[in-house]
Amino acid sequence: MESENDKLNPPEKPSAAPDWRGFAEIDQAIAENRLTEYRLRKSWSDPLARRLGIAIAITFAGFAAFVIIQDVF
């Protein structure tokens, strides 16, 4: 037998995927981070891309060191 409260407030139907309002941005950021991590790993496994990345990093570090030295002296 149903109580008076059950008649006024019927139970909600369970859904397959709950609606996580407010977490859509977090879910998208996690997905994008996985994609970025995959791209970085894929490019690091390519020898030419690895050499190019290291060369660019060394050039940038050298330029930063040059600017700092010129500023100090």
CHARMM internal coordinates of N, CA and C (Angstrom, degrees):
IC EDIT
DIST 1 N 1 CA 1.4478
DIST 1 CA 1 C 1.5242
ANGL 1 N 1 CA 1 C 108.62
DIST 1 C 2 N 1.3248
ANGL 1 CA 1 C 2 N 115.41
DIHE 1 N 1 CA 1 C 2 N 136.55
DIST 2 N 2 CA 1.4578
ANGL 1 C 2 N 2 CA 120.81
DIHE 1 CA 1 C 2 N 2 CA -177.95
DIST 2 CA 2 C 1.5148
ANGL 2 N 2 CA 2 C 110.30
DIHE 1 C 2 N 2 CA 2 C -84.04
DIST 2 C 3 N 1.3056
ANGL 2 CA 2 C 3 N 114.78
DIHE 2 N 2 CA 2 C 3 N 143.17
DIST 3 N 3 CA 1.4567
ANGL 2 C 3 N 3 CA 118.68
DIHE 2 CA 2 C 3 N 3 CA 176.84
DIST 3 CA 3 C 1.5222
ANGL 3 N 3 CA 3 C 109.32
DIHE 2 C 3 N 3 CA 3 C -86.21
DIST 3 C 4 N 1.2971
ANGL 3 CA 3 C 4 N 115.70
DIHE 3 N 3 CA 3 C 4 N 171.00
DIST 4 N 4 CA 1.4681
ANGL 3 C 4 N 4 CA 121.83
DIHE 3 CA 3 C 4 N 4 CA -179.76
DIST 4 CA 4 C 1.5341
ANGL 4 N 4 CA 4 C 110.25
DIHE 3 C 4 N 4 CA 4 C -64.23
DIST 4 C 5 N 1.3197
ANGL 4 CA 4 C 5 N 117.27
DIHE 4 N 4 CA 4 C 5 N -37.39
DIST 5 N 5 CA 1.4633
ANGL 4 C 5 N 5 CA 121.54
DIHE 4 CA 4 C 5 N 5 CA -179.29
DIST 5 CA 5 C 1.5274
ANGL 5 N 5 CA 5 C 111.58
DIHE 4 C 5 N 5 CA 5 C -66.85
DIST 5 C 6 N 1.3492
ANGL 5 CA 5 C 6 N 118.17
DIHE 5 N 5 CA 5 C 6 N -36.94
DIST 6 N 6 CA 1.4645
ANGL 5 C 6 N 6 CA 121.87
DIHE 5 CA 5 C 6 N 6 CA 179.12
DIST 6 CA 6 C 1.5243
ANGL 6 N 6 CA 6 C 111.49
DIHE 5 C 6 N 6 CA 6 C -66.48
DIST 6 C 7 N 1.3083
ANGL 6 CA 6 C 7 N 116.83
DIHE 6 N 6 CA 6 C 7 N -32.79
DIST 7 N 7 CA 1.4652
ANGL 6 C 7 N 7 CA 120.01
DIHE 6 CA 6 C 7 N 7 CA 179.27
DIST 7 CA 7 C 1.5274
ANGL 7 N 7 CA 7 C 110.71
DIHE 6 C 7 N 7 CA 7 C -70.57
DIST 7 C 8 N 1.3199
ANGL 7 CA 7 C 8 N 117.65
DIHE 7 N 7 CA 7 C 8 N -35.90
DIST 8 N 8 CA 1.4544
ANGL 7 C 8 N 8 CA 120.90
DIHE 7 CA 7 C 8 N 8 CA -178.15
DIST 8 CA 8 C 1.5292
ANGL 8 N 8 CA 8 C 112.06
DIHE 7 C 8 N 8 CA 8 C -78.90
DIST 8 C 9 N 1.3176
ANGL 8 CA 8 C 9 N 117.41
DIHE 8 N 8 CA 8 C 9 N -36.11
DIST 9 N 9 CA 1.4705
ANGL 8 C 9 N 9 CA 122.20
DIHE 8 CA 8 C 9 N 9 CA -178.11
DIST 9 CA 9 C 1.5221
ANGL 9 N 9 CA 9 C 109.46
DIHE 8 C 9 N 9 CA 9 C -123.48
DIST 9 C 10 N 1.3234
ANGL 9 CA 9 C 10 N 117.59
DIHE 9 N 9 CA 9 C 10 N 87.26
DIST 10 N 10 CA 1.4712
ANGL 9 C 10 N 10 CA 118.82
DIHE 9 CA 9 C 10 N 10 CA 179.73
DIST 10 CA 10 C 1.5338
ANGL 10 N 10 CA 10 C 109.72
DIHE 9 C 10 N 10 CA 10 C -68.63
DIST 10 C 11 N 1.3236
ANGL 10 CA 10 C 11 N 117.19
DIHE 10 N 10 CA 10 C 11 N 150.41
DIST 11 N 11 CA 1.4701
ANGL 10 C 11 N 11 CA 119.62
DIHE 10 CA 10 C 11 N 11 CA -179.65
DIST 11 CA 11 C 1.5232
ANGL 11 N 11 CA 11 C 110.66
DIHE 10 C 11 N 11 CA 11 C -65.66
DIST 11 C 12 N 1.3331
ANGL 11 CA 11 C 12 N 115.16
DIHE 11 N 11 CA 11 C 12 N 147.08
DIST 12 N 12 CA 1.4624
ANGL 11 C 12 N 12 CA 119.73
DIHE 11 CA 11 C 12 N 12 CA 179.70
DIST 12 CA 12 C 1.5167
ANGL 12 N 12 CA 12 C 109.19
DIHE 11 C 12 N 12 CA 12 C -76.12
DIST 12 C 13 N 1.3194
ANGL 12 CA 12 C 13 N 115.19
DIHE 12 N 12 CA 12 C 13 N 149.70
DIST 13 N 13 CA 1.4584
ANGL 12 C 13 N 13 CA 119.95
DIHE 12 CA 12 C 13 N 13 CA 178.03
DIST 13 CA 13 C 1.5277
ANGL 13 N 13 CA 13 C 108.55
DIHE 12 C 13 N 13 CA 13 C -78.74
DIST 13 C 14 N 1.3227
ANGL 13 CA 13 C 14 N 117.26
DIHE 13 N 13 CA 13 C 14 N 130.69
DIST 14 N 14 CA 1.4683
ANGL 13 C 14 N 14 CA 118.90
DIHE 13 CA 13 C 14 N 14 CA 177.41
DIST 14 CA 14 C 1.5274
ANGL 14 N 14 CA 14 C 109.88
DIHE 13 C 14 N 14 CA 14 C -71.56
DIST 14 C 15 N 1.3087
ANGL 14 CA 14 C 15 N 115.90
DIHE 14 N 14 CA 14 C 15 N 138.28
DIST 15 N 15 CA 1.4601
ANGL 14 C 15 N 15 CA 119.86
DIHE 14 CA 14 C 15 N 15 CA 178.04
DIST 15 CA 15 C 1.5185
ANGL 15 N 15 CA 15 C 109.27
DIHE 14 C 15 N 15 CA 15 C -106.06
DIST 15 C 16 N 1.3173
ANGL 15 CA 15 C 16 N 115.98
DIHE 15 N 15 CA 15 C 16 N 161.43
DIST 16 N 16 CA 1.4589
ANGL 15 C 16 N 16 CA 120.89
DIHE 15 CA 15 C 16 N 16 CA -178.82
DIST 16 CA 16 C 1.5272
ANGL 16 N 16 CA 16 C 110.66
DIHE 15 C 16 N 16 CA 16 C -66.22
DIST 16 C 17 N 1.3336
ANGL 16 CA 16 C 17 N 117.05
DIHE 16 N 16 CA 16 C 17 N -42.31
DIST 17 N 17 CA 1.4638
ANGL 16 C 17 N 17 CA 121.47
DIHE 16 CA 16 C 17 N 17 CA 179.19
DIST 17 CA 17 C 1.5227
ANGL 17 N 17 CA 17 C 108.37
DIHE 16 C 17 N 17 CA 17 C -125.05
DIST 17 C 18 N 1.3148
ANGL 17 CA 17 C 18 N 117.50
DIHE 17 N 17 CA 17 C 18 N 120.22
DIST 18 N 18 CA 1.4547
ANGL 17 C 18 N 18 CA 118.77
DIHE 17 CA 17 C 18 N 18 CA -179.56
DIST 18 CA 18 C 1.5270
ANGL 18 N 18 CA 18 C 111.22
DIHE 17 C 18 N 18 CA 18 C -69.20
DIST 18 C 19 N 1.3004
ANGL 18 CA 18 C 19 N 116.12
DIHE 18 N 18 CA 18 C 19 N 151.32
DIST 19 N 19 CA 1.4567
ANGL 18 C 19 N 19 CA 122.19
DIHE 18 CA 18 C 19 N 19 CA 179.55
DIST 19 CA 19 C 1.5188
ANGL 19 N 19 CA 19 C 108.26
DIHE 18 C 19 N 19 CA 19 C -84.74
DIST 19 C 20 N 1.3028
ANGL 19 CA 19 C 20 N 116.77
DIHE 19 N 19 CA 19 C 20 N 105.83
DIST 20 N 20 CA 1.4595
ANGL 19 C 20 N 20 CA 122.67
DIHE 19 CA 19 C 20 N 20 CA -179.14
DIST 20 CA 20 C 1.5226
ANGL 20 N 20 CA 20 C 108.62
DIHE 19 C 20 N 20 CA 20 C -95.81
DIST 20 C 21 N 1.3136
ANGL 20 CA 20 C 21 N 115.80
DIHE 20 N 20 CA 20 C 21 N 76.06
DIST 21 N 21 CA 1.4540
ANGL 20 C 21 N 21 CA 119.52
DIHE 20 CA 20 C 21 N 21 CA 179.02
DIST 21 CA 21 C 1.5147
ANGL 21 N 21 CA 21 C 110.23
DIHE 20 C 21 N 21 CA 21 C -63.85
DIST 21 C 22 N 1.3395
ANGL 21 CA 21 C 22 N 116.34
DIHE 21 N 21 CA 21 C 22 N 135.85
DIST 22 N 22 CA 1.4435
ANGL 21 C 22 N 22 CA 120.99
DIHE 21 CA 21 C 22 N 22 CA 179.89
DIST 22 CA 22 C 1.5153
ANGL 22 N 22 CA 22 C 113.44
DIHE 21 C 22 N 22 CA 22 C 93.31
DIST 22 C 23 N 1.3200
ANGL 22 CA 22 C 23 N 117.60
DIHE 22 N 22 CA 22 C 23 N -16.26
DIST 23 N 23 CA 1.4569
ANGL 22 C 23 N 23 CA 120.90
DIHE 22 CA 22 C 23 N 23 CA -179.63
DIST 23 CA 23 C 1.5240
ANGL 23 N 23 CA 23 C 112.65
DIHE 22 C 23 N 23 CA 23 C -101.30
DIST 23 C 24 N 1.3209
ANGL 23 CA 23 C 24 N 117.75
DIHE 23 N 23 CA 23 C 24 N 2.87
DIST 24 N 24 CA 1.4632
ANGL 23 C 24 N 24 CA 120.98
DIHE 23 CA 23 C 24 N 24 CA -179.58
DIST 24 CA 24 C 1.5252
ANGL 24 N 24 CA 24 C 110.76
DIHE 23 C 24 N 24 CA 24 C -63.71
DIST 24 C 25 N 1.3339
ANGL 24 CA 24 C 25 N 116.69
DIHE 24 N 24 CA 24 C 25 N -39.51
DIST 25 N 25 CA 1.4602
ANGL 24 C 25 N 25 CA 120.06
DIHE 24 CA 24 C 25 N 25 CA 179.71
DIST 25 CA 25 C 1.5215
ANGL 25 N 25 CA 25 C 110.88
DIHE 24 C 25 N 25 CA 25 C -66.12
DIST 25 C 26 N 1.3166
ANGL 25 CA 25 C 26 N 116.69
DIHE 25 N 25 CA 25 C 26 N -39.25
DIST 26 N 26 CA 1.4585
ANGL 25 C 26 N 26 CA 120.95
DIHE 25 CA 25 C 26 N 26 CA 179.34
DIST 26 CA 26 C 1.5246
ANGL 26 N 26 CA 26 C 110.06
DIHE 25 C 26 N 26 CA 26 C -66.34
DIST 26 C 27 N 1.3195
ANGL 26 CA 26 C 27 N 116.41
DIHE 26 N 26 CA 26 C 27 N -42.33
DIST 27 N 27 CA 1.4563
ANGL 26 C 27 N 27 CA 120.75
DIHE 26 CA 26 C 27 N 27 CA 178.88
DIST 27 CA 27 C 1.5240
ANGL 27 N 27 CA 27 C 110.54
DIHE 26 C 27 N 27 CA 27 C -62.46
DIST 27 C 28 N 1.3223
ANGL 27 CA 27 C 28 N 116.87
DIHE 27 N 27 CA 27 C 28 N -41.78
DIST 28 N 28 CA 1.4620
ANGL 27 C 28 N 28 CA 120.66
DIHE 27 CA 27 C 28 N 28 CA 179.15
DIST 28 CA 28 C 1.5268
ANGL 28 N 28 CA 28 C 110.78
DIHE 27 C 28 N 28 CA 28 C -66.33
DIST 28 C 29 N 1.3229
ANGL 28 CA 28 C 29 N 118.07
DIHE 28 N 28 CA 28 C 29 N -40.37
DIST 29 N 29 CA 1.4653
ANGL 28 C 29 N 29 CA 121.71
DIHE 28 CA 28 C 29 N 29 CA 179.12
DIST 29 CA 29 C 1.5259
ANGL 29 N 29 CA 29 C 110.89
DIHE 28 C 29 N 29 CA 29 C -63.91
DIST 29 C 30 N 1.3189
ANGL 29 CA 29 C 30 N 117.01
DIHE 29 N 29 CA 29 C 30 N -39.96
DIST 30 N 30 CA 1.4621
ANGL 29 C 30 N 30 CA 120.53
DIHE 29 CA 29 C 30 N 30 CA 178.04
DIST 30 CA 30 C 1.5224
ANGL 30 N 30 CA 30 C 110.08
DIHE 29 C 30 N 30 CA 30 C -63.84
DIST 30 C 31 N 1.3334
ANGL 30 CA 30 C 31 N 116.51
DIHE 30 N 30 CA 30 C 31 N -43.75
DIST 31 N 31 CA 1.4680
ANGL 30 C 31 N 31 CA 120.26
DIHE 30 CA 30 C 31 N 31 CA 179.04
DIST 31 CA 31 C 1.5288
ANGL 31 N 31 CA 31 C 111.17
DIHE 30 C 31 N 31 CA 31 C -63.71
DIST 31 C 32 N 1.3332
ANGL 31 CA 31 C 32 N 117.32
DIHE 31 N 31 CA 31 C 32 N -41.45
DIST 32 N 32 CA 1.4595
ANGL 31 C 32 N 32 CA 120.10
DIHE 31 CA 31 C 32 N 32 CA 179.37
DIST 32 CA 32 C 1.5197
ANGL 32 N 32 CA 32 C 111.38
DIHE 31 C 32 N 32 CA 32 C -67.85
DIST 32 C 33 N 1.3322
ANGL 32 CA 32 C 33 N 117.46
DIHE 32 N 32 CA 32 C 33 N -35.54
DIST 33 N 33 CA 1.4558
ANGL 32 C 33 N 33 CA 120.51
DIHE 32 CA 32 C 33 N 33 CA 178.23
DIST 33 CA 33 C 1.5221
ANGL 33 N 33 CA 33 C 110.19
DIHE 32 C 33 N 33 CA 33 C -65.14
DIST 33 C 34 N 1.3098
ANGL 33 CA 33 C 34 N 117.27
DIHE 33 N 33 CA 33 C 34 N -39.83
DIST 34 N 34 CA 1.4660
ANGL 33 C 34 N 34 CA 120.18
DIHE 33 CA 33 C 34 N 34 CA 178.03
DIST 34 CA 34 C 1.5147
ANGL 34 N 34 CA 34 C 110.22
DIHE 33 C 34 N 34 CA 34 C -64.05
DIST 34 C 35 N 1.3266
ANGL 34 CA 34 C 35 N 116.88
DIHE 34 N 34 CA 34 C 35 N -40.12
DIST 35 N 35 CA 1.4531
ANGL 34 C 35 N 35 CA 121.03
DIHE 34 CA 34 C 35 N 35 CA 179.28
DIST 35 CA 35 C 1.5256
ANGL 35 N 35 CA 35 C 110.32
DIHE 34 C 35 N 35 CA 35 C -65.73
DIST 35 C 36 N 1.3230
ANGL 35 CA 35 C 36 N 117.51
DIHE 35 N 35 CA 35 C 36 N -43.10
DIST 36 N 36 CA 1.4644
ANGL 35 C 36 N 36 CA 121.55
DIHE 35 CA 35 C 36 N 36 CA 179.13
DIST 36 CA 36 C 1.5227
ANGL 36 N 36 CA 36 C 110.18
DIHE 35 C 36 N 36 CA 36 C -64.18
DIST 36 C 37 N 1.3319
ANGL 36 CA 36 C 37 N 116.70
DIHE 36 N 36 CA 36 C 37 N -43.65
DIST 37 N 37 CA 1.4630
ANGL 36 C 37 N 37 CA 120.22
DIHE 36 CA 36 C 37 N 37 CA 179.01
DIST 37 CA 37 C 1.5190
ANGL 37 N 37 CA 37 C 110.44
DIHE 36 C 37 N 37 CA 37 C -61.54
DIST 37 C 38 N 1.3267
ANGL 37 CA 37 C 38 N 117.75
DIHE 37 N 37 CA 37 C 38 N -40.40
DIST 38 N 38 CA 1.4635
ANGL 37 C 38 N 38 CA 121.49
DIHE 37 CA 37 C 38 N 38 CA 178.30
DIST 38 CA 38 C 1.5231
ANGL 38 N 38 CA 38 C 110.32
DIHE 37 C 38 N 38 CA 38 C -63.61
DIST 38 C 39 N 1.3245
ANGL 38 CA 38 C 39 N 117.54
DIHE 38 N 38 CA 38 C 39 N -43.52
DIST 39 N 39 CA 1.4680
ANGL 38 C 39 N 39 CA 120.56
DIHE 38 CA 38 C 39 N 39 CA 179.99
DIST 39 CA 39 C 1.5171
ANGL 39 N 39 CA 39 C 111.14
DIHE 38 C 39 N 39 CA 39 C -64.15
DIST 39 C 40 N 1.3365
ANGL 39 CA 39 C 40 N 117.59
DIHE 39 N 39 CA 39 C 40 N -41.35
DIST 40 N 40 CA 1.4629
ANGL 39 C 40 N 40 CA 120.21
DIHE 39 CA 39 C 40 N 40 CA 178.84
DIST 40 CA 40 C 1.5300
ANGL 40 N 40 CA 40 C 111.26
DIHE 39 C 40 N 40 CA 40 C -64.77
DIST 40 C 41 N 1.3043
ANGL 40 CA 40 C 41 N 117.26
DIHE 40 N 40 CA 40 C 41 N -43.29
DIST 41 N 41 CA 1.4668
ANGL 40 C 41 N 41 CA 120.04
DIHE 40 CA 40 C 41 N 41 CA 178.88
DIST 41 CA 41 C 1.5231
ANGL 41 N 41 CA 41 C 111.01
DIHE 40 C 41 N 41 CA 41 C -64.59
DIST 41 C 42 N 1.3262
ANGL 41 CA 41 C 42 N 116.08
DIHE 41 N 41 CA 41 C 42 N -40.17
DIST 42 N 42 CA 1.4584
ANGL 41 C 42 N 42 CA 120.27
DIHE 41 CA 41 C 42 N 42 CA -179.64
DIST 42 CA 42 C 1.5221
ANGL 42 N 42 CA 42 C 110.61
DIHE 41 C 42 N 42 CA 42 C -65.89
DIST 42 C 43 N 1.3291
ANGL 42 CA 42 C 43 N 117.71
DIHE 42 N 42 CA 42 C 43 N -43.67
DIST 43 N 43 CA 1.4598
ANGL 42 C 43 N 43 CA 120.00
DIHE 42 CA 42 C 43 N 43 CA -179.95
DIST 43 CA 43 C 1.5224
ANGL 43 N 43 CA 43 C 111.35
DIHE 42 C 43 N 43 CA 43 C -70.78
DIST 43 C 44 N 1.3385
ANGL 43 CA 43 C 44 N 118.24
DIHE 43 N 43 CA 43 C 44 N -32.81
DIST 44 N 44 CA 1.4657
ANGL 43 C 44 N 44 CA 120.30
DIHE 43 CA 43 C 44 N 44 CA 179.32
DIST 44 CA 44 C 1.5222
ANGL 44 N 44 CA 44 C 110.71
DIHE 43 C 44 N 44 CA 44 C -69.77
DIST 44 C 45 N 1.3166
ANGL 44 CA 44 C 45 N 117.94
DIHE 44 N 44 CA 44 C 45 N -26.73
DIST 45 N 45 CA 1.4632
ANGL 44 C 45 N 45 CA 120.14
DIHE 44 CA 44 C 45 N 45 CA 179.47
DIST 45 CA 45 C 1.5293
ANGL 45 N 45 CA 45 C 111.78
DIHE 44 C 45 N 45 CA 45 C -77.03
DIST 45 C 46 N 1.3304
ANGL 45 CA 45 C 46 N 118.08
DIHE 45 N 45 CA 45 C 46 N -17.41
DIST 46 N 46 CA 1.4594
ANGL 45 C 46 N 46 CA 122.03
DIHE 45 CA 45 C 46 N 46 CA 176.83
DIST 46 CA 46 C 1.5301
ANGL 46 N 46 CA 46 C 108.69
DIHE 45 C 46 N 46 CA 46 C -82.85
DIST 46 C 47 N 1.3394
ANGL 46 CA 46 C 47 N 118.90
DIHE 46 N 46 CA 46 C 47 N 120.54
DIST 47 N 47 CA 1.4749
ANGL 46 C 47 N 47 CA 120.49
DIHE 46 CA 46 C 47 N 47 CA -175.86
DIST 47 CA 47 C 1.5330
ANGL 47 N 47 CA 47 C 113.30
DIHE 46 C 47 N 47 CA 47 C -60.80
DIST 47 C 48 N 1.3052
ANGL 47 CA 47 C 48 N 118.34
DIHE 47 N 47 CA 47 C 48 N -39.38
DIST 48 N 48 CA 1.4620
ANGL 47 C 48 N 48 CA 120.80
DIHE 47 CA 47 C 48 N 48 CA -179.33
DIST 48 CA 48 C 1.5277
ANGL 48 N 48 CA 48 C 111.21
DIHE 47 C 48 N 48 CA 48 C -66.97
DIST 48 C 49 N 1.3179
ANGL 48 CA 48 C 49 N 116.70
DIHE 48 N 48 CA 48 C 49 N -43.68
DIST 49 N 49 CA 1.4699
ANGL 48 C 49 N 49 CA 120.70
DIHE 48 CA 48 C 49 N 49 CA 178.87
DIST 49 CA 49 C 1.5276
ANGL 49 N 49 CA 49 C 110.46
DIHE 48 C 49 N 49 CA 49 C -65.94
DIST 49 C 50 N 1.3344
ANGL 49 CA 49 C 50 N 117.42
DIHE 49 N 49 CA 49 C 50 N -36.15
DIST 50 N 50 CA 1.4566
ANGL 49 C 50 N 50 CA 120.78
DIHE 49 CA 49 C 50 N 50 CA 178.40
DIST 50 CA 50 C 1.5243
ANGL 50 N 50 CA 50 C 110.47
DIHE 49 C 50 N 50 CA 50 C -64.35
DIST 50 C 51 N 1.3280
ANGL 50 CA 50 C 51 N 116.69
DIHE 50 N 50 CA 50 C 51 N -46.09
DIST 51 N 51 CA 1.4727
ANGL 50 C 51 N 51 CA 120.39
DIHE 50 CA 50 C 51 N 51 CA 178.96
DIST 51 CA 51 C 1.5196
ANGL 51 N 51 CA 51 C 111.41
DIHE 50 C 51 N 51 CA 51 C -62.55
DIST 51 C 52 N 1.3097
ANGL 51 CA 51 C 52 N 116.38
DIHE 51 N 51 CA 51 C 52 N -42.13
DIST 52 N 52 CA 1.4645
ANGL 51 C 52 N 52 CA 120.56
DIHE 51 CA 51 C 52 N 52 CA 178.77
DIST 52 CA 52 C 1.5259
ANGL 52 N 52 CA 52 C 110.65
DIHE 51 C 52 N 52 CA 52 C -63.58
DIST 52 C 53 N 1.3095
ANGL 52 CA 52 C 53 N 117.90
DIHE 52 N 52 CA 52 C 53 N -43.13
DIST 53 N 53 CA 1.4645
ANGL 52 C 53 N 53 CA 121.60
DIHE 52 CA 52 C 53 N 53 CA 178.89
DIST 53 CA 53 C 1.5169
ANGL 53 N 53 CA 53 C 112.19
DIHE 52 C 53 N 53 CA 53 C -63.14
DIST 53 C 54 N 1.3278
ANGL 53 CA 53 C 54 N 116.07
DIHE 53 N 53 CA 53 C 54 N -42.37
DIST 54 N 54 CA 1.4706
ANGL 53 C 54 N 54 CA 119.87
DIHE 53 CA 53 C 54 N 54 CA 178.33
DIST 54 CA 54 C 1.5206
ANGL 54 N 54 CA 54 C 110.17
DIHE 53 C 54 N 54 CA 54 C -65.63
DIST 54 C 55 N 1.3377
ANGL 54 CA 54 C 55 N 117.42
DIHE 54 N 54 CA 54 C 55 N -41.23
DIST 55 N 55 CA 1.4658
ANGL 54 C 55 N 55 CA 120.85
DIHE 54 CA 54 C 55 N 55 CA 179.44
DIST 55 CA 55 C 1.5256
ANGL 55 N 55 CA 55 C 111.35
DIHE 54 C 55 N 55 CA 55 C -63.09
DIST 55 C 56 N 1.3157
ANGL 55 CA 55 C 56 N 117.01
DIHE 55 N 55 CA 55 C 56 N -41.40
DIST 56 N 56 CA 1.4724
ANGL 55 C 56 N 56 CA 120.72
DIHE 55 CA 55 C 56 N 56 CA 178.78
DIST 56 CA 56 C 1.5248
ANGL 56 N 56 CA 56 C 110.27
DIHE 55 C 56 N 56 CA 56 C -66.00
DIST 56 C 57 N 1.3332
ANGL 56 CA 56 C 57 N 117.48
DIHE 56 N 56 CA 56 C 57 N -41.10
DIST 57 N 57 CA 1.4694
ANGL 56 C 57 N 57 CA 120.68
DIHE 56 CA 56 C 57 N 57 CA 178.99
DIST 57 CA 57 C 1.5229
ANGL 57 N 57 CA 57 C 111.23
DIHE 56 C 57 N 57 CA 57 C -64.85
DIST 57 C 58 N 1.3406
ANGL 57 CA 57 C 58 N 117.49
DIHE 57 N 57 CA 57 C 58 N -41.07
DIST 58 N 58 CA 1.4697
ANGL 57 C 58 N 58 CA 120.87
DIHE 57 CA 57 C 58 N 58 CA 178.40
DIST 58 CA 58 C 1.5286
ANGL 58 N 58 CA 58 C 110.27
DIHE 57 C 58 N 58 CA 58 C -65.97
DIST 58 C 59 N 1.3341
ANGL 58 CA 58 C 59 N 116.98
DIHE 58 N 58 CA 58 C 59 N -41.43
DIST 59 N 59 CA 1.4671
ANGL 58 C 59 N 59 CA 120.65
DIHE 58 CA 58 C 59 N 59 CA 177.96
DIST 59 CA 59 C 1.5238
ANGL 59 N 59 CA 59 C 110.94
DIHE 58 C 59 N 59 CA 59 C -61.94
DIST 59 C 60 N 1.3041
ANGL 59 CA 59 C 60 N 117.19
DIHE 59 N 59 CA 59 C 60 N -44.59
DIST 60 N 60 CA 1.4605
ANGL 59 C 60 N 60 CA 121.30
DIHE 59 CA 59 C 60 N 60 CA 179.07
DIST 60 CA 60 C 1.5320
ANGL 60 N 60 CA 60 C 111.09
DIHE 59 C 60 N 60 CA 60 C -63.27
DIST 60 C 61 N 1.3381
ANGL 60 CA 60 C 61 N 116.74
DIHE 60 N 60 CA 60 C 61 N -44.12
DIST 61 N 61 CA 1.4633
ANGL 60 C 61 N 61 CA 120.58
DIHE 60 CA 60 C 61 N 61 CA 179.32
DIST 61 CA 61 C 1.5323
ANGL 61 N 61 CA 61 C 110.71
DIHE 60 C 61 N 61 CA 61 C -64.91
DIST 61 C 62 N 1.3306
ANGL 61 CA 61 C 62 N 116.71
DIHE 61 N 61 CA 61 C 62 N -39.29
DIST 62 N 62 CA 1.4594
ANGL 61 C 62 N 62 CA 120.35
DIHE 61 CA 61 C 62 N 62 CA 177.52
DIST 62 CA 62 C 1.5166
ANGL 62 N 62 CA 62 C 111.75
DIHE 61 C 62 N 62 CA 62 C -63.78
DIST 62 C 63 N 1.3191
ANGL 62 CA 62 C 63 N 117.06
DIHE 62 N 62 CA 62 C 63 N -42.86
DIST 63 N 63 CA 1.4599
ANGL 62 C 63 N 63 CA 120.93
DIHE 62 CA 62 C 63 N 63 CA 178.04
DIST 63 CA 63 C 1.5305
ANGL 63 N 63 CA 63 C 110.85
DIHE 62 C 63 N 63 CA 63 C -63.62
DIST 63 C 64 N 1.3326
ANGL 63 CA 63 C 64 N 116.59
DIHE 63 N 63 CA 63 C 64 N -42.52
DIST 64 N 64 CA 1.4642
ANGL 63 C 64 N 64 CA 120.11
DIHE 63 CA 63 C 64 N 64 CA 178.54
DIST 64 CA 64 C 1.5253
ANGL 64 N 64 CA 64 C 110.69
DIHE 63 C 64 N 64 CA 64 C -63.06
DIST 64 C 65 N 1.3299
ANGL 64 CA 64 C 65 N 117.24
DIHE 64 N 64 CA 64 C 65 N -41.23
DIST 65 N 65 CA 1.4675
ANGL 64 C 65 N 65 CA 120.51
DIHE 64 CA 64 C 65 N 65 CA 178.04
DIST 65 CA 65 C 1.5266
ANGL 65 N 65 CA 65 C 110.34
DIHE 64 C 65 N 65 CA 65 C -64.72
DIST 65 C 66 N 1.3290
ANGL 65 CA 65 C 66 N 117.24
DIHE 65 N 65 CA 65 C 66 N -41.72
DIST 66 N 66 CA 1.4699
ANGL 65 C 66 N 66 CA 121.29
DIHE 65 CA 65 C 66 N 66 CA 178.21
DIST 66 CA 66 C 1.5253
ANGL 66 N 66 CA 66 C 111.15
DIHE 65 C 66 N 66 CA 66 C -60.33
DIST 66 C 67 N 1.3113
ANGL 66 CA 66 C 67 N 117.63
DIHE 66 N 66 CA 66 C 67 N -45.19
DIST 67 N 67 CA 1.4573
ANGL 66 C 67 N 67 CA 121.53
DIHE 66 CA 66 C 67 N 67 CA -179.12
DIST 67 CA 67 C 1.5247
ANGL 67 N 67 CA 67 C 110.05
DIHE 66 C 67 N 67 CA 67 C -64.64
DIST 67 C 68 N 1.3353
ANGL 67 CA 67 C 68 N 117.42
DIHE 67 N 67 CA 67 C 68 N -42.69
DIST 68 N 68 CA 1.4635
ANGL 67 C 68 N 68 CA 120.39
DIHE 67 CA 67 C 68 N 68 CA -179.90
DIST 68 CA 68 C 1.5356
ANGL 68 N 68 CA 68 C 110.55
DIHE 67 C 68 N 68 CA 68 C -65.00
DIST 68 C 69 N 1.3321
ANGL 68 CA 68 C 69 N 117.30
DIHE 68 N 68 CA 68 C 69 N -43.85
DIST 69 N 69 CA 1.4679
ANGL 68 C 69 N 69 CA 120.49
DIHE 68 CA 68 C 69 N 69 CA 179.68
DIST 69 CA 69 C 1.5199
ANGL 69 N 69 CA 69 C 110.54
DIHE 68 C 69 N 69 CA 69 C -64.32
DIST 69 C 70 N 1.3091
ANGL 69 CA 69 C 70 N 118.94
DIHE 69 N 69 CA 69 C 70 N -43.52
DIST 70 N 70 CA 1.4591
ANGL 69 C 70 N 70 CA 122.04
DIHE 69 CA 69 C 70 N 70 CA -179.93
DIST 70 CA 70 C 1.5338
ANGL 70 N 70 CA 70 C 111.18
DIHE 69 C 70 N 70 CA 70 C -65.52
DIST 70 C 71 N 1.2952
ANGL 70 CA 70 C 71 N 116.83
DIHE 70 N 70 CA 70 C 71 N -32.30
DIST 71 N 71 CA 1.4589
ANGL 70 C 71 N 71 CA 121.13
DIHE 70 CA 70 C 71 N 71 CA 179.60
DIST 71 CA 71 C 1.5295
ANGL 71 N 71 CA 71 C 111.73
DIHE 70 C 71 N 71 CA 71 C -72.12
DIST 71 C 72 N 1.3308
ANGL 71 CA 71 C 72 N 115.92
DIHE 71 N 71 CA 71 C 72 N -38.81
DIST 72 N 72 CA 1.4712
ANGL 71 C 72 N 72 CA 121.26
DIHE 71 CA 71 C 72 N 72 CA -176.59
DIST 72 CA 72 C 1.5289
ANGL 72 N 72 CA 72 C 110.67
DIHE 71 C 72 N 72 CA 72 C -75.11
DIST 72 C 73 N 1.3325
ANGL 72 CA 72 C 73 N 117.52
DIHE 72 N 72 CA 72 C 73 N -42.78
DIST 73 N 73 CA 1.4655
ANGL 72 C 73 N 73 CA 120.17
DIHE 72 CA 72 C 73 N 73 CA -175.35
DIST 73 CA 73 C 1.4662
ANGL 73 N 73 CA 73 C 110.34
DIHE 72 C 73 N 73 CA 73 C -96.60
END
COOR INIT
IC SEED 1 N 1 CA 1 C
IC BUILD
